[in-house]
C-alpha cells in the first residue's frame, strides 16, 4: 500500500459532500485492489462532518 501521507487531503464536506464521498470511496477501492467498494454510503457525509479516517494496518497484509 502506498504511503498514506500523500493520500491525506483536506476535504470540504460543506461545499460538496457527495464529491468527497466519491473521492474517499474511489481511493479506498483503489488501495484495496478493489476488495472494498462504497464503504461510505451516499448521504453519510454532510456539512457537519469533520473527519473521515482509517487505520492503515487494517488493510496491510505482509
PDB file of N, CA, C and O in Angstrom, chain B, residues numbered from 101:
ATOM      1  N   UNK B 101       0.843  -1.173   0.000  1.00  0.00           N
ATOM      2  CA  UNK B 101       0.000   0.000   0.000  1.00  0.00           C
ATOM      3  C   UNK B 101       0.885   1.232   0.000  1.00  0.00           C
ATOM      4  O   UNK B 101       1.926   1.253   0.657  1.00  0.00           O
ATOM      5  N   UNK B 102       0.486   2.234  -0.717  1.00  0.00           N
ATOM      6  CA  UNK B 102       1.256   3.464  -0.811  1.00  0.00           C
ATOM      7  C   UNK B 102       1.340   4.142   0.551  1.00  0.00           C
ATOM      8  O   UNK B 102       0.498   3.926   1.423  1.00  0.00           O
ATOM      9  N   UNK B 103       2.377   4.970   0.718  1.00  0.00           N
ATOM     10  CA  UNK B 103       2.478   5.756   1.941  1.00  0.00           C
ATOM     11  C   UNK B 103       1.248   6.643   2.069  1.00  0.00           C
ATOM     12  O   UNK B 103       0.810   7.258   1.096  1.00  0.00           O
ATOM     13  N   UNK B 104       0.703   6.703   3.257  1.00  0.00           N
ATOM     14  CA  UNK B 104      -0.551   7.426   3.475  1.00  0.00           C
ATOM     15  C   UNK B 104      -0.396   8.941   3.453  1.00  0.00           C
ATOM     16  O   UNK B 104      -1.374   9.643   3.194  1.00  0.00           O
ATOM     17  N   UNK B 105       0.788   9.465   3.712  1.00  0.00           N
ATOM     18  CA  UNK B 105       0.959  10.918   3.835  1.00  0.00           C
ATOM     19  C   UNK B 105       0.481  11.665   2.592  1.00  0.00           C
ATOM     20  O   UNK B 105      -0.174  12.700   2.709  1.00  0.00           O
ATOM     21  N   UNK B 106       0.799  11.157   1.410  1.00  0.00           N
ATOM     22  CA  UNK B 106       0.381  11.878   0.206  1.00  0.00           C
ATOM     23  C   UNK B 106      -1.094  11.640  -0.134  1.00  0.00           C
ATOM     24  O   UNK B 106      -1.644  12.315  -1.004  1.00  0.00           O
ATOM     25  N   UNK B 107      -1.729  10.698   0.538  1.00  0.00           N
ATOM     26  CA  UNK B 107      -3.145  10.431   0.290  1.00  0.00           C
ATOM     27  C   UNK B 107      -4.056  11.311   1.141  1.00  0.00           C
ATOM     28  O   UNK B 107      -5.239  11.473   0.841  1.00  0.00           O
ATOM     29  N   UNK B 108      -3.488  11.878   2.208  1.00  0.00           N
ATOM     30  CA  UNK B 108      -4.282  12.708   3.099  1.00  0.00           C
ATOM     31  C   UNK B 108      -4.486  14.079   2.476  1.00  0.00           C
ATOM     32  O   UNK B 108      -3.527  14.781   2.155  1.00  0.00           O
ATOM     33  N   UNK B 109      -5.706  14.435   2.317  1.00  0.00           N
ATOM     34  CA  UNK B 109      -6.041  15.727   1.723  1.00  0.00           C
ATOM     35  C   UNK B 109      -7.161  16.354   2.527  1.00  0.00           C
ATOM     36  O   UNK B 109      -8.020  15.664   3.076  1.00  0.00           O
ATOM     37  N   UNK B 110      -7.136  17.645   2.582  1.00  0.00           N
ATOM     38  CA  UNK B 110      -8.204  18.358   3.280  1.00  0.00           C
ATOM     39  C   UNK B 110      -9.436  18.396   2.372  1.00  0.00           C
ATOM     40  O   UNK B 110      -9.362  18.844   1.227  1.00  0.00           O
ATOM     41  N   UNK B 111     -10.527  17.939   2.878  1.00  0.00           N
ATOM     42  CA  UNK B 111     -11.780  17.928   2.126  1.00  0.00           C
ATOM     43  C   UNK B 111     -12.751  18.912   2.769  1.00  0.00           C
ATOM     44  O   UNK B 111     -12.813  19.019   3.994  1.00  0.00           O
ATOM     45  N   UNK B 112     -13.483  19.607   1.968  1.00  0.00           N
ATOM     46  CA  UNK B 112     -14.510  20.494   2.495  1.00  0.00           C
ATOM     47  C   UNK B 112     -15.857  19.828   2.265  1.00  0.00           C
ATOM     48  O   UNK B 112     -16.431  19.921   1.180  1.00  0.00           O
ATOM     49  N   UNK B 113     -16.350  19.164   3.283  1.00  0.00           N
ATOM     50  CA  UNK B 113     -17.602  18.434   3.182  1.00  0.00           C
ATOM     51  C   UNK B 113     -18.791  19.374   3.042  1.00  0.00           C
ATOM     52  O   UNK B 113     -19.815  19.002   2.468  1.00  0.00           O
ATOM     53  N   UNK B 114     -18.661  20.591   3.564  1.00  0.00           N
ATOM     54  CA  UNK B 114     -19.761  21.552   3.499  1.00  0.00           C
ATOM     55  C   UNK B 114     -20.086  21.890   2.054  1.00  0.00           C
ATOM     56  O   UNK B 114     -21.256  21.949   1.676  1.00  0.00           O
ATOM     57  N   UNK B 115     -19.059  22.113   1.246  1.00  0.00           N
ATOM     58  CA  UNK B 115     -19.263  22.547  -0.135  1.00  0.00           C
ATOM     59  C   UNK B 115     -19.806  21.445  -1.029  1.00  0.00           C
ATOM     60  O   UNK B 115     -20.696  21.689  -1.843  1.00  0.00           O
ATOM     61  N   UNK B 116     -19.279  20.234  -0.888  1.00  0.00           N
ATOM     62  CA  UNK B 116     -19.700  19.165  -1.793  1.00  0.00           C
ATOM     63  C   UNK B 116     -19.511  17.797  -1.136  1.00  0.00           C
ATOM     64  O   UNK B 116     -18.568  17.082  -1.476  1.00  0.00           O
ATOM     65  N   UNK B 117     -20.386  17.420  -0.206  1.00  0.00           N
ATOM     66  CA  UNK B 117     -20.231  16.139   0.473  1.00  0.00           C
ATOM     67  C   UNK B 117     -20.336  14.932  -0.461  1.00  0.00           C
ATOM     68  O   UNK B 117     -19.694  13.912  -0.214  1.00  0.00           O
ATOM     69  N   UNK B 118     -21.125  15.027  -1.517  1.00  0.00           N
ATOM     70  CA  UNK B 118     -21.249  13.901  -2.457  1.00  0.00           C
ATOM     71  C   UNK B 118     -19.928  13.660  -3.178  1.00  0.00           C
ATOM     72  O   UNK B 118     -19.538  12.511  -3.385  1.00  0.00           O
ATOM     73  N   UNK B 119     -19.241  14.727  -3.560  1.00  0.00           N
ATOM     74  CA  UNK B 119     -17.946  14.597  -4.222  1.00  0.00           C
ATOM     75  C   UNK B 119     -16.904  14.035  -3.262  1.00  0.00           C
ATOM     76  O   UNK B 119     -16.090  13.198  -3.653  1.00  0.00           O
ATOM     77  N   UNK B 120     -16.921  14.486  -2.017  1.00  0.00           N
ATOM     78  CA  UNK B 120     -15.987  13.962  -1.018  1.00  0.00           C
ATOM     79  C   UNK B 120     -16.224  12.468  -0.800  1.00  0.00           C
ATOM     80  O   UNK B 120     -15.270  11.697  -0.695  1.00  0.00           O
ATOM     81  N   UNK B 121     -17.481  12.063  -0.733  1.00  0.00           N
ATOM     82  CA  UNK B 121     -17.818  10.644  -0.578  1.00  0.00           C
ATOM     83  C   UNK B 121     -17.269   9.832  -1.744  1.00  0.00           C
ATOM     84  O   UNK B 121     -16.672   8.775  -1.541  1.00  0.00           O
ATOM     85  N   UNK B 122     -17.467  10.320  -2.954  1.00  0.00           N
ATOM     86  CA  UNK B 122     -16.979   9.614  -4.143  1.00  0.00           C
ATOM     87  C   UNK B 122     -15.458   9.500  -4.120  1.00  0.00           C
ATOM     88  O   UNK B 122     -14.915   8.433  -4.405  1.00  0.00           O
ATOM     89  N   UNK B 123     -14.768  10.583  -3.787  1.00  0.00           N
ATOM     90  CA  UNK B 123     -13.308  10.569  -3.774  1.00  0.00           C
ATOM     91  C   UNK B 123     -12.762   9.596  -2.734  1.00  0.00           C
ATOM     92  O   UNK B 123     -11.811   8.865  -3.010  1.00  0.00           O
ATOM     93  N   UNK B 124     -13.350   9.581  -1.552  1.00  0.00           N
ATOM     94  CA  UNK B 124     -12.902   8.667  -0.499  1.00  0.00           C
ATOM     95  C   UNK B 124     -13.155   7.225  -0.912  1.00  0.00           C
ATOM     96  O   UNK B 124     -12.274   6.378  -0.765  1.00  0.00           O
ATOM     97  N   UNK B 125     -14.342   6.933  -1.424  1.00  0.00           N
ATOM     98  CA  UNK B 125     -14.654   5.568  -1.859  1.00  0.00           C
ATOM     99  C   UNK B 125     -13.756   5.122  -3.009  1.00  0.00           C
ATOM    100  O   UNK B 125     -13.320   3.972  -3.038  1.00  0.00           O
ATOM    101  N   UNK B 126     -13.476   6.014  -3.953  1.00  0.00           N
ATOM    102  CA  UNK B 126     -12.581   5.672  -5.066  1.00  0.00           C
ATOM    103  C   UNK B 126     -11.179   5.359  -4.565  1.00  0.00           C
ATOM    104  O   UNK B 126     -10.557   4.398  -5.017  1.00  0.00           O
ATOM    105  N   UNK B 127     -10.678   6.168  -3.632  1.00  0.00           N
ATOM    106  CA  UNK B 127      -9.347   5.948  -3.075  1.00  0.00           C
ATOM    107  C   UNK B 127      -9.286   4.615  -2.338  1.00  0.00           C
ATOM    108  O   UNK B 127      -8.333   3.854  -2.503  1.00  0.00           O
ATOM    109  N   UNK B 128     -10.293   4.336  -1.530  1.00  0.00           N
ATOM    110  CA  UNK B 128     -10.327   3.083  -0.781  1.00  0.00           C
ATOM    111  C   UNK B 128     -10.400   1.880  -1.715  1.00  0.00           C
ATOM    112  O   UNK B 128      -9.720   0.878  -1.490  1.00  0.00           O
ATOM    113  N   UNK B 129     -11.209   1.971  -2.747  1.00  0.00           N
ATOM    114  CA  UNK B 129     -11.313   0.880  -3.716  1.00  0.00           C
ATOM    115  C   UNK B 129      -9.971   0.646  -4.408  1.00  0.00           C
ATOM    116  O   UNK B 129      -9.552  -0.497  -4.592  1.00  0.00           O
ATOM    117  N   UNK B 130      -9.307   1.724  -4.787  1.00  0.00           N
ATOM    118  CA  UNK B 130      -8.003   1.619  -5.443  1.00  0.00           C
ATOM    119  C   UNK B 130      -6.963   1.001  -4.510  1.00  0.00           C
ATOM    120  O   UNK B 130      -6.186   0.144  -4.931  1.00  0.00           O
ATOM    121  N   UNK B 131      -6.945   1.424  -3.263  1.00  0.00           N
ATOM    122  CA  UNK B 131      -5.940   0.950  -2.317  1.00  0.00           C
ATOM    123  C   UNK B 131      -6.171  -0.492  -1.879  1.00  0.00           C
ATOM    124  O   UNK B 131      -5.220  -1.167  -1.485  1.00  0.00           O
ATOM    125  N   UNK B 132      -7.397  -0.978  -1.937  1.00  0.00           N
ATOM    126  CA  UNK B 132      -7.682  -2.356  -1.515  1.00  0.00           C
ATOM    127  C   UNK B 132      -7.824  -3.300  -2.700  1.00  0.00           C
ATOM    128  O   UNK B 132      -8.219  -4.455  -2.533  1.00  0.00           O
ATOM    129  N   UNK B 133      -7.512  -2.827  -3.866  1.00  0.00           N
ATOM    130  CA  UNK B 133      -7.464  -3.605  -5.125  1.00  0.00           C
ATOM    131  C   UNK B 133      -8.725  -4.402  -5.351  1.00  0.00           C
ATOM    132  O   UNK B 133      -8.612  -5.604  -5.110  1.00  0.00           O
ATOM    133  N   UNK B 134      -9.723  -4.043  -5.701  1.00  0.00           N
ATOM    134  CA  UNK B 134     -10.927  -3.372  -5.223  1.00  0.00           C
ATOM    135  C   UNK B 134     -11.768  -4.236  -4.297  1.00  0.00           C
ATOM    136  O   UNK B 134     -12.939  -4.488  -4.579  1.00  0.00           O
ATOM    137  N   UNK B 135     -11.188  -4.690  -3.200  1.00  0.00           N
ATOM    138  CA  UNK B 135     -11.934  -5.548  -2.270  1.00  0.00           C
ATOM    139  C   UNK B 135     -13.002  -4.795  -1.488  1.00  0.00           C
ATOM    140  O   UNK B 135     -14.005  -5.381  -1.080  1.00  0.00           O
ATOM    141  N   UNK B 136     -12.791  -3.507  -1.279  1.00  0.00           N
ATOM    142  CA  UNK B 136     -13.766  -2.705  -0.538  1.00  0.00           C
ATOM    143  C   UNK B 136     -14.296  -1.628  -1.468  1.00  0.00           C
ATOM    144  O   UNK B 136     -13.539  -0.797  -1.971  1.00  0.00           O
ATOM    145  N   UNK B 137     -15.588  -1.651  -1.689  1.00  0.00           N
ATOM    146  CA  UNK B 137     -16.234  -0.684  -2.577  1.00  0.00           C
ATOM    147  C   UNK B 137     -17.358   0.015  -1.830  1.00  0.00           C
ATOM    148  O   UNK B 137     -18.112  -0.610  -1.085  1.00  0.00           O
ATOM    149  N   UNK B 138     -17.456   1.315  -2.041  1.00  0.00           N
ATOM    150  CA  UNK B 138     -18.560   2.112  -1.492  1.00  0.00           C
ATOM    151  C   UNK B 138     -18.764   1.909   0.006  1.00  0.00           C
ATOM    152  O   UNK B 138     -19.876   1.651   0.467  1.00  0.00           O
ATOM    153  N   UNK B 139     -17.673   2.031   0.750  1.00  0.00           N
ATOM    154  CA  UNK B 139     -17.753   1.893   2.203  1.00  0.00           C
ATOM    155  C   UNK B 139     -18.613   2.993   2.819  1.00  0.00           C
ATOM    156  O   UNK B 139     -19.380   2.747   3.750  1.00  0.00           O
ATOM    157  N   UNK B 140     -18.479   4.202   2.292  1.00  0.00           N
ATOM    158  CA  UNK B 140     -19.263   5.325   2.802  1.00  0.00           C
ATOM    159  C   UNK B 140     -20.481   5.494   1.898  1.00  0.00           C
ATOM    160  O   UNK B 140     -20.334   5.830   0.723  1.00  0.00           O
ATOM    161  N   UNK B 141     -21.674   5.266   2.428  1.00  0.00           N
ATOM    162  CA  UNK B 141     -22.873   5.366   1.589  1.00  0.00           C
ATOM    163  C   UNK B 141     -23.221   6.815   1.252  1.00  0.00           C
ATOM    164  O   UNK B 141     -22.846   7.740   1.972  1.00  0.00           O
ATOM    165  N   UNK B 142     -23.934   6.994   0.159  1.00  0.00           N
ATOM    166  CA  UNK B 142     -24.415   8.324  -0.220  1.00  0.00           C
ATOM    167  C   UNK B 142     -25.216   8.914   0.936  1.00  0.00           C
ATOM    168  O   UNK B 142     -26.033   8.232   1.555  1.00  0.00           O
ATOM    169  N   UNK B 143     -24.972  10.172   1.210  1.00  0.00           N
ATOM    170  CA  UNK B 143     -25.702  10.859   2.266  1.00  0.00           C
ATOM    171  C   UNK B 143     -25.093  10.727   3.651  1.00  0.00           C
ATOM    172  O   UNK B 143     -25.569  11.362   4.593  1.00  0.00           O
ATOM    173  N   UNK B 144     -24.044   9.913   3.798  1.00  0.00           N
ATOM    174  CA  UNK B 144     -23.433   9.721   5.115  1.00  0.00           C
ATOM    175  C   UNK B 144     -22.609  10.932   5.554  1.00  0.00           C
ATOM    176  O   UNK B 144     -22.512  11.219   6.747  1.00  0.00           O
ATOM    177  N   UNK B 145     -22.017  11.642   4.590  1.00  0.00           N
ATOM    178  CA  UNK B 145     -21.231  12.835   4.905  1.00  0.00           C
ATOM    179  C   UNK B 145     -22.082  14.067   4.651  1.00  0.00           C
ATOM    180  O   UNK B 145     -22.873  14.111   3.709  1.00  0.00           O
ATOM    181  N   UNK B 146     -21.908  15.065   5.505  1.00  0.00           N
ATOM    182  CA  UNK B 146     -22.628  16.321   5.298  1.00  0.00           C
ATOM    183  C   UNK B 146     -21.782  17.479   5.814  1.00  0.00           C
ATOM    184  O   UNK B 146     -20.607  17.299   6.134  1.00  0.00           O
ATOM    185  N   UNK B 147     -22.362  18.636   5.892  1.00  0.00           N
ATOM    186  CA  UNK B 147     -21.647  19.826   6.316  1.00  0.00           C
ATOM    187  C   UNK B 147     -21.143  19.775   7.744  1.00  0.00           C
ATOM    188  O   UNK B 147     -20.305  20.591   8.130  1.00  0.00           O
ATOM    189  N   UNK B 148     -21.634  18.839   8.535  1.00  0.00           N
ATOM    190  CA  UNK B 148     -21.180  18.694   9.914  1.00  0.00           C
ATOM    191  C   UNK B 148     -20.026  17.707  10.050  1.00  0.00           C
ATOM    192  O   UNK B 148     -19.444  17.592  11.128  1.00  0.00           O
ATOM    193  N   UNK B 149     -19.687  16.999   8.987  1.00  0.00           N
ATOM    194  CA  UNK B 149     -18.598  16.020   9.024  1.00  0.00           C
ATOM    195  C   UNK B 149     -17.275  16.740   9.219  1.00  0.00           C
ATOM    196  O   UNK B 149     -16.964  17.685   8.494  1.00  0.00           O
ATOM    197  N   UNK B 150     -16.497  16.297  10.195  1.00  0.00           N
ATOM    198  CA  UNK B 150     -15.210  16.920  10.489  1.00  0.00           C
ATOM    199  C   UNK B 150     -14.029  16.038  10.105  1.00  0.00           C
ATOM    200  O   UNK B 150     -12.971  16.553   9.742  1.00  0.00           O
ATOM    201  N   UNK B 151     -14.190  14.726  10.178  1.00  0.00           N
ATOM    202  CA  UNK B 151     -13.056  13.843   9.948  1.00  0.00           C
ATOM    203  C   UNK B 151     -13.527  12.486   9.442  1.00  0.00           C
ATOM    204  O   UNK B 151     -14.503  11.925   9.940  1.00  0.00           O
ATOM    205  N   UNK B 152     -12.821  11.971   8.450  1.00  0.00           N
ATOM    206  CA  UNK B 152     -13.010  10.600   7.986  1.00  0.00           C
ATOM    207  C   UNK B 152     -11.622  10.006   7.921  1.00  0.00           C
ATOM    208  O   UNK B 152     -10.733  10.586   7.298  1.00  0.00           O
ATOM    209  N   UNK B 153     -11.416   8.871   8.548  1.00  0.00           N
ATOM    210  CA  UNK B 153     -10.083   8.277   8.546  1.00  0.00           C
ATOM    211  C   UNK B 153     -10.165   6.771   8.694  1.00  0.00           C
ATOM    212  O   UNK B 153     -11.225   6.207   8.967  1.00  0.00           O
ATOM    213  N   UNK B 154      -9.026   6.141   8.509  1.00  0.00           N
ATOM    214  CA  UNK B 154      -8.953   4.697   8.716  1.00  0.00           C
ATOM    215  C   UNK B 154      -7.560   4.351   9.209  1.00  0.00           C
ATOM    216  O   UNK B 154      -6.612   5.112   9.019  1.00  0.00           O
ATOM    217  N   UNK B 155      -7.452   3.227   9.826  1.00  0.00           N
ATOM    218  CA  UNK B 155      -6.176   2.727  10.315  1.00  0.00           C
ATOM    219  C   UNK B 155      -5.520   1.932   9.202  1.00  0.00           C
ATOM    220  O   UNK B 155      -6.092   0.954   8.720  1.00  0.00           O
ATOM    221  N   UNK B 156      -4.334   2.336   8.790  1.00  0.00           N
ATOM    222  CA  UNK B 156      -3.627   1.691   7.682  1.00  0.00           C
ATOM    223  C   UNK B 156      -3.457   0.193   7.917  1.00  0.00           C
ATOM    224  O   UNK B 156      -3.614  -0.598   6.987  1.00  0.00           O
ATOM    225  N   UNK B 157      -3.142  -0.201   9.136  1.00  0.00           N
ATOM    226  CA  UNK B 157      -2.861  -1.607   9.410  1.00  0.00           C
ATOM    227  C   UNK B 157      -4.071  -2.513   9.224  1.00  0.00           C
ATOM    228  O   UNK B 157      -3.913  -3.730   9.120  1.00  0.00           O
ATOM    229  N   UNK B 158      -5.266  -1.954   9.181  1.00  0.00           N
ATOM    230  CA  UNK B 158      -6.445  -2.778   8.925  1.00  0.00           C
ATOM    231  C   UNK B 158      -6.392  -3.410   7.543  1.00  0.00           C
ATOM    232  O   UNK B 158      -6.955  -4.481   7.318  1.00  0.00           O
ATOM    233  N   UNK B 159      -5.707  -2.736   6.613  1.00  0.00           N
ATOM    234  CA  UNK B 159      -5.668  -3.203   5.236  1.00  0.00           C
ATOM    235  C   UNK B 159      -4.305  -3.747   4.834  1.00  0.00           C
ATOM    236  O   UNK B 159      -4.144  -4.248   3.721  1.00  0.00           O
ATOM    237  N   UNK B 160      -3.326  -3.654   5.722  1.00  0.00           N
ATOM    238  CA  UNK B 160      -1.957  -4.054   5.391  1.00  0.00           C
ATOM    239  C   UNK B 160      -1.798  -5.562   5.525  1.00  0.00           C
ATOM    240  O   UNK B 160      -2.109  -6.145   6.564  1.00  0.00           O
ATOM    241  N   UNK B 161      -1.318  -6.169   4.478  1.00  0.00           N
ATOM    242  CA  UNK B 161      -1.022  -7.601   4.511  1.00  0.00           C
ATOM    243  C   UNK B 161       0.454  -7.775   4.232  1.00  0.00           C
ATOM    244  O   UNK B 161       0.950  -7.284   3.218  1.00  0.00           O
ATOM    245  N   UNK B 162       1.149  -8.442   5.083  1.00  0.00           N
ATOM    246  CA  UNK B 162       2.558  -8.633   4.820  1.00  0.00           C
ATOM    247  C   UNK B 162       3.301  -8.750   6.038  1.00  0.00           C
ATOM    248  O   UNK B 162       4.520  -8.918   6.003  1.00  0.00           O
TER     249      UNK B 162
END
